[in-house]
Amino acid sequence: MKPTDLRGILQYIPQFREKTFILAIDGAIITDENFATLLLDVAVLRSLSIRVVLVHGASAQIKALAEKSGVKASNADGSGITDAPTLQLAMDAANRLTHEILEGLSANDLRAVCPNAIIAHPLGIIQGVDHLFTGKVEKVDVELLQTLLAQGIIPVIPPLGFDGDGKTYRVNSDSMAVAVAEALKAVKLMFITPQDGILVQGRLIRQMLLADFESVLAMQKHDIAPEQISKALHTVVACKAGIPRVHVINGKVDEGLLAEVFSNDGIGTLIYANEYQQIRPAKKKDIRAIQLLTKAGVESSELVKRTRAMIESRLGDYFIFEIDKNPVACVALHVFPEQKKGELACLFVSSSHENQGVGRKLIQFVENKARDMGLSELLTLSTQAFTYFQSKGGFAEGTPDDLPPLRREKYDQSGRNSKVLVKKLK
């Protein structure tokens, strides 16, 4: 699906309308040439009645200002000690970036303001070290932000907070984005960075359950690039704070924001706090999705072509694996009651969701269903994926004689010479 495909976008509107997205934008993205396109994507979100809050960083600009002025910045990313000169650089950089964002939003006919909605207090003395002007979020003025959002105004929040005495503190933008997302009960927090997402040993994590991601951090934190560690850690914090979906994407990709929000595939990393997947019986409206899903398998001769009429005639045999209400895989269980046998058929997973355990979940689902129906044997036929069924599904190679008579007749007529695989069900 192209991110600008209206039909593709429309299916998401009911679940996102009047919901809040927090976009946490790295300072380096704001000065990138693609930032104007990113703001066009924001305009699309707003046109669909999605509430948007922009939280931005400034570390790249603070470092650049420090070099230019000859000042040694003590804390560019807001996580260490912030001395007075660094605080001044942070204020200069943040104010400039906020102004650029407001300019860009205005150019897209979007109303926006920079509110003083973040109440902060000093991070204080940690292990005997005074962090001076480094702060942490004490409170988010939810009433102010909700009032703005209700009026269609986009709040733009810099990495600065203020205490009750009007003092300014440098706050890490990642932690600020999490605090704002939690306070506003956002449905999505999207970290927009110069990287493709979170990579482990150079391999992009596409989608992962929070518990699995925590295991990766515990075992392979050293395999994650240093510039991605903060995003990875704050992703965990956000999920545990109740944010259902946390994304990390590359803000330099054209239409990347829309592609991440309005497609199953996405472009970056998605960490989700709960199982947002389900296997359900196929409905008549799913027939086209089944045909589209299996098209690649049919073209490669991995699967037999099934017409709409063929699928509809046995629709009760088909099941859909969906993510956020969008089909990404399918399978069928054809039952031969007289022989107490079932055939696992039409198993296919979209290329965007390969190597994520989806196929194994569908095999297990069909196996459990076959057991519940009192079947004694599960069969499957394959021309190319037989080793997968053997290694992942526990099937053993059989012969055509294992097939029920009606299925054997179709097997002989097809001329495909598929391998017959068998699994005894206890």
ZADOTI-937173 format. One record per residue (C-alpha): residue in one letter; x, y, z. Coordinates in steps of 0.2 Angstrom, whole numbers, plus 5000, padded with zeros to 4 digits. Layout:
<residuo: a, px: X, py: Y, pz: Z>
...
***
This chain:
<residuo: m, px: 5000, py: 5000, pz: 5000>
<residuo: k, px: 5006, py: 5017, pz: 4996>
<residuo: p, px: 5005, py: 5028, pz: 5011>
<residuo: t, px: 4995, py: 5041, pz: 5001>
<residuo: d, px: 4983, py: 5028, pz: 4995>
<residuo: l, px: 4966, py: 5035, pz: 5002>
<residuo: r, px: 4958, py: 5018, pz: 5003>
<residuo: g, px: 4972, py: 5011, pz: 5014>
<residuo: i, px: 4971, py: 5026, pz: 5026>
<residuo: l, px: 4953, py: 5025, pz: 5028>
<residuo: q, px: 4953, py: 5008, pz: 5037>
<residuo: y, px: 4963, py: 5016, pz: 5051>
<residuo: i, px: 4953, py: 5031, pz: 5054>
<residuo: p, px: 4939, py: 5024, pz: 5066>
<residuo: q, px: 4953, py: 5018, pz: 5078>
<residuo: f, px: 4963, py: 5034, pz: 5077>
<residuo: r, px: 4950, py: 5048, pz: 5076>
<residuo: e, px: 4951, py: 5060, pz: 5091>
<residuo: k, px: 4966, py: 5050, pz: 5098>
<residuo: t, px: 4982, py: 5058, pz: 5103>
<residuo: f, px: 4999, py: 5055, pz: 5095>
<residuo: i, px: 5015, py: 5061, pz: 5102>
<residuo: l, px: 5029, py: 5064, pz: 5089>
<residuo: a, px: 5046, py: 5066, pz: 5098>
<residuo: i, px: 5057, py: 5073, pz: 5084>
<residuo: d, px: 5076, py: 5074, pz: 5086>
<residuo: g, px: 5084, py: 5091, pz: 5083>
<residuo: a, px: 5094, py: 5084, pz: 5068>
<residuo: i, px: 5078, py: 5080, pz: 5059>
<residuo: i, px: 5071, py: 5098, pz: 5060>
<residuo: t, px: 5086, py: 5104, pz: 5050>
<residuo: d, px: 5085, py: 5090, pz: 5037>
<residuo: e, px: 5078, py: 5094, pz: 5020>
<residuo: n, px: 5064, py: 5081, pz: 5022>
<residuo: f, px: 5057, py: 5090, pz: 5037>
<residuo: a, px: 5045, py: 5100, pz: 5026>
<residuo: t, px: 5038, py: 5084, pz: 5020>
<residuo: l, px: 5036, py: 5077, pz: 5038>
<residuo: l, px: 5026, py: 5092, pz: 5042>
<residuo: l, px: 5015, py: 5088, pz: 5027>
<residuo: d, px: 5012, py: 5071, pz: 5035>
<residuo: v, px: 5007, py: 5080, pz: 5051>
<residuo: a, px: 4995, py: 5090, pz: 5041>
<residuo: v, px: 4987, py: 5073, pz: 5035>
<residuo: l, px: 4986, py: 5067, pz: 5053>
<residuo: r, px: 4977, py: 5083, pz: 5058>
<residuo: s, px: 4965, py: 5082, pz: 5043>
<residuo: l, px: 4960, py: 5065, pz: 5049>
<residuo: s, px: 4955, py: 5072, pz: 5067>
<residuo: i, px: 4970, py: 5064, pz: 5075>
<residuo: r, px: 4977, py: 5075, pz: 5089>
<residuo: v, px: 4996, py: 5078, pz: 5088>
<residuo: v, px: 5008, py: 5085, pz: 5100>
<residuo: l, px: 5026, py: 5088, pz: 5095>
<residuo: v, px: 5040, py: 5086, pz: 5107>
<residuo: h, px: 5057, py: 5091, pz: 5100>
<residuo: g, px: 5076, py: 5088, pz: 5105>
<residuo: a, px: 5090, py: 5100, pz: 5102>
<residuo: s, px: 5106, py: 5090, pz: 5105>
<residuo: a, px: 5113, py: 5092, pz: 5088>
<residuo: q, px: 5111, py: 5110, pz: 5088>
<residuo: i, px: 5118, py: 5112, pz: 5105>
<residuo: k, px: 5134, py: 5103, pz: 5100>
<residuo: a, px: 5135, py: 5114, pz: 5084>
<residuo: l, px: 5132, py: 5130, pz: 5094>
<residuo: a, px: 5146, py: 5125, pz: 5107>
<residuo: e, px: 5158, py: 5122, pz: 5093>
<residuo: k, px: 5154, py: 5138, pz: 5085>
<residuo: s, px: 5155, py: 5148, pz: 5101>
<residuo: g, px: 5170, py: 5139, pz: 5108>
<residuo: v, px: 5160, py: 5133, pz: 5124>
<residuo: k, px: 5162, py: 5116, pz: 5130>
<residuo: a, px: 5145, py: 5109, pz: 5132>
<residuo: s, px: 5143, py: 5099, pz: 5147>
<residuo: n, px: 5127, py: 5090, pz: 5143>
<residuo: a, px: 5120, py: 5091, pz: 5125>
<residuo: d, px: 5107, py: 5077, pz: 5126>
<residuo: g, px: 5099, py: 5082, pz: 5143>
<residuo: s, px: 5105, py: 5067, pz: 5153>
<residuo: g, px: 5121, py: 5073, pz: 5161>
<residuo: i, px: 5126, py: 5088, pz: 5171>
<residuo: t, px: 5120, py: 5105, pz: 5163>
<residuo: d, px: 5131, py: 5120, pz: 5168>
<residuo: a, px: 5125, py: 5138, pz: 5166>
<residuo: p, px: 5134, py: 5140, pz: 5149>
<residuo: t, px: 5126, py: 5124, pz: 5142>
<residuo: l, px: 5109, py: 5129, pz: 5148>
<residuo: q, px: 5111, py: 5145, pz: 5138>
<residuo: l, px: 5116, py: 5136, pz: 5123>
<residuo: a, px: 5101, py: 5124, pz: 5126>
<residuo: m, px: 5089, py: 5139, pz: 5127>
<residuo: d, px: 5096, py: 5147, pz: 5111>
<residuo: a, px: 5095, py: 5131, pz: 5101>
<residuo: a, px: 5078, py: 5125, pz: 5108>
<residuo: n, px: 5070, py: 5142, pz: 5105>
<residuo: r, px: 5077, py: 5143, pz: 5087>
<residuo: l, px: 5070, py: 5125, pz: 5083>
<residuo: t, px: 5053, py: 5129, pz: 5091>
<residuo: h, px: 5052, py: 5144, pz: 5080>
<residuo: e, px: 5057, py: 5134, pz: 5064>
<residuo: i, px: 5043, py: 5121, pz: 5069>
<residuo: l, px: 5030, py: 5135, pz: 5071>
<residuo: e, px: 5035, py: 5142, pz: 5054>
<residuo: g, px: 5033, py: 5126, pz: 5046>
<residuo: l, px: 5016, py: 5122, pz: 5053>
<residuo: s, px: 5010, py: 5139, pz: 5049>
<residuo: a, px: 5015, py: 5136, pz: 5031>
<residuo: n, px: 5004, py: 5121, pz: 5031>
<residuo: d, px: 4989, py: 5131, pz: 5038>
<residuo: l, px: 4991, py: 5122, pz: 5055>
<residuo: r, px: 4988, py: 5132, pz: 5071>
<residuo: a, px: 5002, py: 5129, pz: 5084>
<residuo: v, px: 5009, py: 5136, pz: 5100>
<residuo: c, px: 5023, py: 5133, pz: 5112>
<residuo: p, px: 5015, py: 5132, pz: 5129>
<residuo: n, px: 5024, py: 5132, pz: 5146>
<residuo: a, px: 5015, py: 5116, pz: 5150>
<residuo: i, px: 5030, py: 5107, pz: 5158>
<residuo: i, px: 5034, py: 5109, pz: 5176>
<residuo: a, px: 5051, py: 5103, pz: 5180>
<residuo: h, px: 5062, py: 5102, pz: 5195>
<residuo: p, px: 5081, py: 5099, pz: 5197>
<residuo: l, px: 5087, py: 5082, pz: 5194>
<residuo: g, px: 5097, py: 5085, pz: 5210>
<residuo: i, px: 5113, py: 5077, pz: 5217>
<residuo: i, px: 5115, py: 5059, pz: 5211>
<residuo: q, px: 5129, py: 5049, pz: 5219>
<residuo: g, px: 5137, py: 5064, pz: 5226>
<residuo: v, px: 5136, py: 5074, pz: 5209>
<residuo: d, px: 5126, py: 5090, pz: 5207>
<residuo: h, px: 5117, py: 5090, pz: 5190>
<residuo: l, px: 5115, py: 5109, pz: 5192>
<residuo: f, px: 5102, py: 5114, pz: 5178>
<residuo: t, px: 5097, py: 5097, pz: 5172>
<residuo: g, px: 5079, py: 5094, pz: 5176>
<residuo: k, px: 5066, py: 5081, pz: 5176>
<residuo: v, px: 5047, py: 5082, pz: 5173>
<residuo: e, px: 5038, py: 5085, pz: 5189>
<residuo: k, px: 5021, py: 5088, pz: 5181>
<residuo: v, px: 5012, py: 5090, pz: 5164>
<residuo: d, px: 4999, py: 5103, pz: 5163>
<residuo: v, px: 4986, py: 5091, pz: 5155>
<residuo: e, px: 4972, py: 5104, pz: 5156>
<residuo: l, px: 4981, py: 5117, pz: 5146>
<residuo: l, px: 4987, py: 5104, pz: 5133>
<residuo: q, px: 4969, py: 5096, pz: 5131>
<residuo: t, px: 4962, py: 5113, pz: 5129>
<residuo: l, px: 4974, py: 5117, pz: 5115>
<residuo: l, px: 4971, py: 5100, pz: 5107>
<residuo: a, px: 4952, py: 5102, pz: 5108>
<residuo: q, px: 4953, py: 5118, pz: 5098>
<residuo: g, px: 4964, py: 5110, pz: 5085>
<residuo: i, px: 4980, py: 5118, pz: 5090>
<residuo: i, px: 4996, py: 5108, pz: 5090>
<residuo: p, px: 5007, py: 5110, pz: 5106>
<residuo: v, px: 5025, py: 5112, pz: 5102>
<residuo: i, px: 5036, py: 5107, pz: 5117>
<residuo: p, px: 5055, py: 5111, pz: 5118>
<residuo: p, px: 5067, py: 5101, pz: 5129>
<residuo: l, px: 5065, py: 5114, pz: 5143>
<residuo: g, px: 5055, py: 5114, pz: 5159>
<residuo: f, px: 5051, py: 5128, pz: 5172>
<residuo: d, px: 5049, py: 5127, pz: 5191>
<residuo: g, px: 5037, py: 5137, pz: 5202>
<residuo: d, px: 5050, py: 5151, pz: 5203>
<residuo: g, px: 5052, py: 5153, pz: 5184>
<residuo: k, px: 5069, py: 5145, pz: 5183>
<residuo: t, px: 5073, py: 5135, pz: 5167>
<residuo: y, px: 5080, py: 5117, pz: 5166>
<residuo: r, px: 5087, py: 5107, pz: 5152>
<residuo: v, px: 5076, py: 5091, pz: 5151>
<residuo: n, px: 5080, py: 5076, pz: 5141>
<residuo: s, px: 5067, py: 5076, pz: 5126>
<residuo: d, px: 5065, py: 5057, pz: 5126>
<residuo: s, px: 5060, py: 5057, pz: 5144>
<residuo: m, px: 5049, py: 5073, pz: 5141>
<residuo: a, px: 5040, py: 5064, pz: 5127>
<residuo: v, px: 5036, py: 5049, pz: 5138>
<residuo: a, px: 5029, py: 5060, pz: 5152>
<residuo: v, px: 5018, py: 5070, pz: 5140>
<residuo: a, px: 5012, py: 5054, pz: 5132>
<residuo: e, px: 5008, py: 5046, pz: 5148>
<residuo: a, px: 4999, py: 5062, pz: 5155>
<residuo: l, px: 4988, py: 5063, pz: 5139>
<residuo: k, px: 4985, py: 5045, pz: 5138>
<residuo: a, px: 4992, py: 5044, pz: 5120>
<residuo: v, px: 4989, py: 5029, pz: 5109>
<residuo: k, px: 5005, py: 5031, pz: 5100>
<residuo: l, px: 5022, py: 5038, pz: 5104>
<residuo: m, px: 5033, py: 5040, pz: 5089>
<residuo: f, px: 5052, py: 5044, pz: 5091>
<residuo: i, px: 5057, py: 5052, pz: 5074>
<residuo: t, px: 5076, py: 5050, pz: 5072>
<residuo: p, px: 5090, py: 5050, pz: 5059>
<residuo: q, px: 5091, py: 5031, pz: 5061>
<residuo: d, px: 5080, py: 5018, pz: 5053>
<residuo: g, px: 5074, py: 5011, pz: 5070>
<residuo: i, px: 5082, py: 5001, pz: 5083>
<residuo: l, px: 5095, py: 4989, pz: 5076>
<residuo: v, px: 5103, py: 4975, pz: 5085>
<residuo: q, px: 5119, py: 4969, pz: 5078>
<residuo: g, px: 5114, py: 4980, pz: 5062>
<residuo: r, px: 5098, py: 4971, pz: 5060>
<residuo: l, px: 5082, py: 4981, pz: 5062>
<residuo: i, px: 5069, py: 4976, pz: 5074>
<residuo: r, px: 5053, py: 4977, pz: 5065>
<residuo: q, px: 5039, py: 4973, pz: 5078>
<residuo: m, px: 5042, py: 4966, pz: 5095>
<residuo: l, px: 5032, py: 4963, pz: 5111>
<residuo: l, px: 5038, py: 4973, pz: 5126>
<residuo: a, px: 5043, py: 4957, pz: 5136>
<residuo: d, px: 5053, py: 4951, pz: 5121>
<residuo: f, px: 5061, py: 4968, pz: 5119>
<residuo: e, px: 5066, py: 4969, pz: 5137>
<residuo: s, px: 5075, py: 4952, pz: 5135>
<residuo: v, px: 5085, py: 4959, pz: 5120>
<residuo: l, px: 5090, py: 4974, pz: 5131>
<residuo: a, px: 5095, py: 4963, pz: 5145>
<residuo: m, px: 5105, py: 4951, pz: 5134>
<residuo: q, px: 5111, py: 4962, pz: 5119>
<residuo: k, px: 5111, py: 4980, pz: 5125>
<residuo: h, px: 5130, py: 4981, pz: 5120>
<residuo: d, px: 5124, py: 4976, pz: 5102>
<residuo: i, px: 5113, py: 4992, pz: 5100>
<residuo: a, px: 5121, py: 5008, pz: 5093>
<residuo: p, px: 5125, py: 5021, pz: 5107>
<residuo: e, px: 5114, py: 5034, pz: 5099>
<residuo: q, px: 5099, py: 5022, pz: 5100>
<residuo: i, px: 5101, py: 5017, pz: 5118>
<residuo: s, px: 5091, py: 5031, pz: 5125>
<residuo: k, px: 5076, py: 5028, pz: 5113>
<residuo: a, px: 5077, py: 5009, pz: 5117>
<residuo: l, px: 5076, py: 5013, pz: 5136>
<residuo: h, px: 5063, py: 5026, pz: 5135>
<residuo: t, px: 5053, py: 5014, pz: 5123>
<residuo: v, px: 5052, py: 5002, pz: 5138>
<residuo: v, px: 5047, py: 5016, pz: 5150>
<residuo: a, px: 5033, py: 5022, pz: 5139>
<residuo: c, px: 5026, py: 5004, pz: 5136>
<residuo: k, px: 5026, py: 5001, pz: 5155>
<residuo: a, px: 5018, py: 5018, pz: 5158>
<residuo: g, px: 5003, py: 5013, pz: 5147>
<residuo: i, px: 5007, py: 5018, pz: 5130>
<residuo: p, px: 5001, py: 5004, pz: 5119>
<residuo: r, px: 5012, py: 5007, pz: 5104>
<residuo: v, px: 5029, py: 5015, pz: 5103>
<residuo: h, px: 5038, py: 5018, pz: 5086>
<residuo: v, px: 5055, py: 5023, pz: 5081>
<residuo: i, px: 5057, py: 5028, pz: 5063>
<residuo: n, px: 5068, py: 5037, pz: 5052>
<residuo: g, px: 5062, py: 5055, pz: 5049>
<residuo: k, px: 5073, py: 5057, pz: 5033>
<residuo: v, px: 5062, py: 5044, pz: 5024>
<residuo: d, px: 5049, py: 5053, pz: 5012>
<residuo: e, px: 5031, py: 5050, pz: 5018>
<residuo: g, px: 5039, py: 5039, pz: 5032>
<residuo: l, px: 5027, py: 5045, pz: 5045>
<residuo: l, px: 5012, py: 5040, pz: 5035>
<residuo: a, px: 5019, py: 5023, pz: 5030>
<residuo: e, px: 5022, py: 5019, pz: 5048>
<residuo: v, px: 5005, py: 5024, pz: 5054>
<residuo: f, px: 4994, py: 5018, pz: 5039>
<residuo: s, px: 5002, py: 5002, pz: 5034>
<residuo: n, px: 5004, py: 4984, pz: 5041>
<residuo: d, px: 5023, py: 4985, pz: 5036>
<residuo: g, px: 5028, py: 5001, pz: 5043>
<residuo: i, px: 5046, py: 5007, pz: 5040>
<residuo: g, px: 5054, py: 5007, pz: 5057>
<residuo: t, px: 5053, py: 4998, pz: 5074>
<residuo: l, px: 5037, py: 4995, pz: 5083>
<residuo: i, px: 5037, py: 4990, pz: 5102>
<residuo: y, px: 5019, py: 4985, pz: 5108>
<residuo: a, px: 5014, py: 4983, pz: 5126>
<residuo: n, px: 5001, py: 4970, pz: 5124>
<residuo: e, px: 4997, py: 4957, pz: 5111>
<residuo: y, px: 4989, py: 4966, pz: 5097>
<residuo: q, px: 4987, py: 4951, pz: 5086>
<residuo: q, px: 4973, py: 4938, pz: 5084>
<residuo: i, px: 4968, py: 4924, pz: 5074>
<residuo: r, px: 4950, py: 4924, pz: 5069>
<residuo: p, px: 4938, py: 4915, pz: 5057>
<residuo: a, px: 4938, py: 4923, pz: 5039>
<residuo: k, px: 4923, py: 4933, pz: 5034>
<residuo: k, px: 4916, py: 4936, pz: 5017>
<residuo: k, px: 4925, py: 4953, pz: 5016>
<residuo: d, px: 4942, py: 4944, pz: 5019>
<residuo: i, px: 4941, py: 4934, pz: 5003>
<residuo: r, px: 4950, py: 4947, pz: 4993>
<residuo: a, px: 4963, py: 4949, pz: 5007>
<residuo: i, px: 4966, py: 4930, pz: 5006>
<residuo: q, px: 4969, py: 4931, pz: 4987>
<residuo: l, px: 4981, py: 4946, pz: 4989>
<residuo: l, px: 4990, py: 4937, pz: 5003>
<residuo: t, px: 4993, py: 4921, pz: 4993>
<residuo: k, px: 4996, py: 4929, pz: 4976>
<residuo: a, px: 5015, py: 4928, pz: 4978>
<residuo: g, px: 5014, py: 4910, pz: 4984>
<residuo: v, px: 5003, py: 4906, pz: 4969>
<residuo: e, px: 5015, py: 4915, pz: 4957>
<residuo: s, px: 5030, py: 4905, pz: 4964>
<residuo: s, px: 5020, py: 4888, pz: 4962>
<residuo: e, px: 5021, py: 4886, pz: 4981>
<residuo: l, px: 5002, py: 4887, pz: 4983>
<residuo: v, px: 4988, py: 4881, pz: 4972>
<residuo: k, px: 4977, py: 4895, pz: 4964>
<residuo: r, px: 4961, py: 4898, pz: 4973>
<residuo: t, px: 4947, py: 4907, pz: 4965>
<residuo: r, px: 4935, py: 4918, pz: 4974>
<residuo: a, px: 4921, py: 4905, pz: 4972>
<residuo: m, px: 4932, py: 4891, pz: 4979>
<residuo: i, px: 4937, py: 4901, pz: 4994>
<residuo: e, px: 4919, py: 4906, pz: 4997>
<residuo: s, px: 4912, py: 4889, pz: 4996>
<residuo: r, px: 4923, py: 4883, pz: 5010>
<residuo: l, px: 4925, py: 4900, pz: 5019>
<residuo: g, px: 4922, py: 4892, pz: 5036>
<residuo: d, px: 4938, py: 4883, pz: 5034>
<residuo: y, px: 4949, py: 4899, pz: 5033>
<residuo: f, px: 4957, py: 4909, pz: 5046>
<residuo: i, px: 4965, py: 4926, pz: 5046>
<residuo: f, px: 4980, py: 4932, pz: 5057>
<residuo: e, px: 4978, py: 4950, pz: 5059>
<residuo: i, px: 4988, py: 4964, pz: 5067>
<residuo: d, px: 4978, py: 4980, pz: 5072>
<residuo: k, px: 4963, py: 4973, pz: 5062>
<residuo: n, px: 4973, py: 4971, pz: 5046>
<residuo: p, px: 4976, py: 4953, pz: 5038>
<residuo: v, px: 4994, py: 4949, pz: 5037>
<residuo: a, px: 4993, py: 4930, pz: 5035>
<residuo: c, px: 4980, py: 4916, pz: 5032>
<residuo: v, px: 4978, py: 4897, pz: 5034>
<residuo: a, px: 4964, py: 4884, pz: 5031>
<residuo: l, px: 4959, py: 4868, pz: 5040>
<residuo: h, px: 4950, py: 4856, pz: 5028>
<residuo: v, px: 4941, py: 4842, pz: 5038>
<residuo: f, px: 4938, py: 4824, pz: 5033>
<residuo: p, px: 4927, py: 4818, pz: 5047>
<residuo: e, px: 4925, py: 4800, pz: 5041>
<residuo: q, px: 4944, py: 4797, pz: 5042>
<residuo: k, px: 4946, py: 4809, pz: 5057>
<residuo: k, px: 4959, py: 4818, pz: 5047>
<residuo: g, px: 4962, py: 4837, pz: 5044>
<residuo: e, px: 4972, py: 4846, pz: 5031>
<residuo: l, px: 4982, py: 4861, pz: 5035>
<residuo: a, px: 4981, py: 4871, pz: 5019>
<residuo: c, px: 4984, py: 4889, pz: 5012>
<residuo: l, px: 4996, py: 4894, pz: 5025>
<residuo: f, px: 5004, py: 4910, pz: 5019>
<residuo: v, px: 5012, py: 4925, pz: 5028>
<residuo: s, px: 5015, py: 4942, pz: 5020>
<residuo: s, px: 5033, py: 4946, pz: 5016>
<residuo: s, px: 5033, py: 4960, pz: 5028>
<residuo: h, px: 5030, py: 4948, pz: 5043>
<residuo: e, px: 5041, py: 4934, pz: 5039>
<residuo: n, px: 5053, py: 4927, pz: 5052>
<residuo: q, px: 5042, py: 4934, pz: 5066>
<residuo: g, px: 5034, py: 4917, pz: 5071>
<residuo: v, px: 5018, py: 4920, pz: 5063>
<residuo: g, px: 5018, py: 4904, pz: 5053>
<residuo: r, px: 5022, py: 4894, pz: 5069>
<residuo: k, px: 5007, py: 4902, pz: 5078>
<residuo: l, px: 4995, py: 4898, pz: 5063>
<residuo: i, px: 5002, py: 4880, pz: 5063>
<residuo: q, px: 4999, py: 4878, pz: 5082>
<residuo: f, px: 4982, py: 4886, pz: 5080>
<residuo: v, px: 4976, py: 4874, pz: 5067>
<residuo: e, px: 4984, py: 4859, pz: 5077>
<residuo: n, px: 4974, py: 4864, pz: 5093>
<residuo: k, px: 4958, py: 4866, pz: 5083>
<residuo: a, px: 4960, py: 4849, pz: 5075>
<residuo: r, px: 4963, py: 4842, pz: 5092>
<residuo: d, px: 4947, py: 4851, pz: 5099>
<residuo: m, px: 4937, py: 4843, pz: 5084>
<residuo: g, px: 4943, py: 4826, pz: 5089>
<residuo: l, px: 4954, py: 4823, pz: 5074>
<residuo: s, px: 4968, py: 4810, pz: 5075>
<residuo: e, px: 4979, py: 4816, pz: 5061>
<residuo: l, px: 4984, py: 4832, pz: 5053>
<residuo: l, px: 4990, py: 4832, pz: 5035>
<residuo: t, px: 4998, py: 4846, pz: 5024>
<residuo: l, px: 5005, py: 4846, pz: 5007>
<residuo: s, px: 5020, py: 4856, pz: 5001>
<residuo: t, px: 5031, py: 4858, pz: 4986>
<residuo: q, px: 5043, py: 4870, pz: 4993>
<residuo: a, px: 5041, py: 4873, pz: 5012>
<residuo: f, px: 5041, py: 4854, pz: 5017>
<residuo: t, px: 5057, py: 4857, pz: 5028>
<residuo: y, px: 5048, py: 4871, pz: 5037>
<residuo: f, px: 5034, py: 4860, pz: 5042>
<residuo: q, px: 5045, py: 4847, pz: 5048>
<residuo: s, px: 5057, py: 4858, pz: 5058>
<residuo: k, px: 5044, py: 4870, pz: 5064>
<residuo: g, px: 5028, py: 4860, pz: 5065>
<residuo: g, px: 5034, py: 4843, pz: 5069>
<residuo: f, px: 5027, py: 4835, pz: 5054>
<residuo: a, px: 5035, py: 4819, pz: 5046>
<residuo: e, px: 5035, py: 4814, pz: 5028>
<residuo: g, px: 5021, py: 4802, pz: 5023>
<residuo: t, px: 5015, py: 4796, pz: 5006>
<residuo: p, px: 5000, py: 4800, pz: 4995>
<residuo: d, px: 4992, py: 4784, pz: 5003>
<residuo: d, px: 4990, py: 4794, pz: 5019>
<residuo: l, px: 4977, py: 4805, pz: 5011>
<residuo: p, px: 4958, py: 4803, pz: 5012>
<residuo: p, px: 4951, py: 4796, pz: 4996>
<residuo: l, px: 4943, py: 4812, pz: 4990>
<residuo: r, px: 4959, py: 4822, pz: 4994>
<residuo: r, px: 4970, py: 4808, pz: 4985>
<residuo: e, px: 4959, py: 4810, pz: 4970>
<residuo: k, px: 4963, py: 4829, pz: 4969>
<residuo: y, px: 4981, py: 4825, pz: 4972>
<residuo: d, px: 4983, py: 4814, pz: 4958>
<residuo: q, px: 4973, py: 4826, pz: 4946>
<residuo: s, px: 4984, py: 4841, pz: 4951>
<residuo: g, px: 5000, py: 4834, pz: 4944>
<residuo: r, px: 5010, py: 4844, pz: 4957>
<residuo: n, px: 5019, py: 4829, pz: 4965>
<residuo: s, px: 5018, py: 4838, pz: 4982>
<residuo: k, px: 5026, py: 4830, pz: 4997>
<residuo: v, px: 5013, py: 4823, pz: 5009>
<residuo: l, px: 5017, py: 4827, pz: 5027>
<residuo: v, px: 5009, py: 4819, pz: 5042>
<residuo: k, px: 5007, py: 4823, pz: 5061>
<residuo: k, px: 4999, py: 4812, pz: 5073>
<residuo: l, px: 4988, py: 4821, pz: 5086>
<residuo: k, px: 4987, py: 4813, pz: 5103>
***
